Amino acid sequence: MAYPTTDQKFNTVISKNTFYFFNPIFEEKYEGYLNSIKETLLVLKNEIENEGLKKAQFERLVSEKENGLRALLALTGFSNEYLKRLITVIRVVDNPELAKLVFKDNWCKKESTEEINEWGDGKIQKLINTNEYFRKGIINIFFEGATIPFLANAIPLFELKKLSISKLRFDIPEMIDTLIRYKEKGSYSGMGEKNPETLIENLLNDLDISFEKGDLGELIENAPDTKRKMDFIIPSKKNPRIIAESSFLVTTSSGQGDKSKTEISIDSLIKEHYPEAKFIGFVDGIGWYVRKGDLKRMVASYEDVFTFHKDELARFEKLLITEFKK
């Protein structure tokens, strides 16, 4: 059997190119889903125009309409993943004002933060349908969440702006704002300034302290299979005095266990090959907050640990000054 030549294969791709693949059956089905959300929002808009804005309208929306919660998220631009993460935060933090807003005591049982997992869509929707306090709490987040100091400090402004009564009223400027935030979400997420490591870089630059990133020479030579790239080698790979790793996790998956084991092995290598260097960690985020078992193993591998809280950044700055500005 003769196989086609390179030119023939090349021509096949060019002449038979579909440009943009799509499955017509799927497209039609998904278009029906989108149209359902649109019509649901149009009915809600008409109801608000006739009756005025009321929380009860949104409680009925999320409990009685199949895609009601999705419609609410579409209206505000708040992502489903961000809502699930926010619910996790509410479950684990002890903030009286926030707890009162969401009626936490009426739907959240005492949970071990070491084993807590993020709730899936099915569980959240079931609670919305069966627990009026949870349902009211979710709606209260969209109506009043931005007024709670804890949320105002914990949620990035890009997301906090989505919790607005004006969006729930279908105000045109707010609809435009939602469109813009949808459009720019990818760019916003990918910007380097959004990475918490930028705070470390800025601090080092402000103090005029040099640093490098990447592999350490002794580990490349002596432990090529177990070494890993380092986030901050201060002041240089040739003369590392502080080696810092950054781990900011916003998910609550079980992967933290593997990460903590990796850091323990790296700690052993650094102690062996760079005994004079301090190995420290920046460990922060809801992912670590709720996985306290993994967190304990993680922090054990570092000589000291910092978060990205302003007090901790000030403490790190003091360490740098002590170490390099004597």
Secondary structure, 3 states (H helix, E strand, C coil): CCCCCHHHHHHHHHHCCCCCCCCHHHHHHHHHHHHHHHHHHHHHHHHHHHHCCCHHHHHHHHHHCCCHHHHHHHHHCCCHHHHHHHHHHHHHCCCHHHHHHCCHHHCCCCCCCCCCCCCCHHHHHHHHHHCHHHHHHHHHHHHHHHHCHHHHHHCCHHHHCCCCHHHHCCCHHHHHHHHHHHHHHHHHHHCHHHCCHHHHHHHHHHCCCCCEEECCHHHHHHCCCCCCCEEEEECCCCCCCEEEEEEECCCCCCCHHHHHHHHHHHHHHHHHHCCCCEEEEEEECHHHHCCHHHHHHHHHCCCEEECCCHHHHHHHHHHHHHHHCC
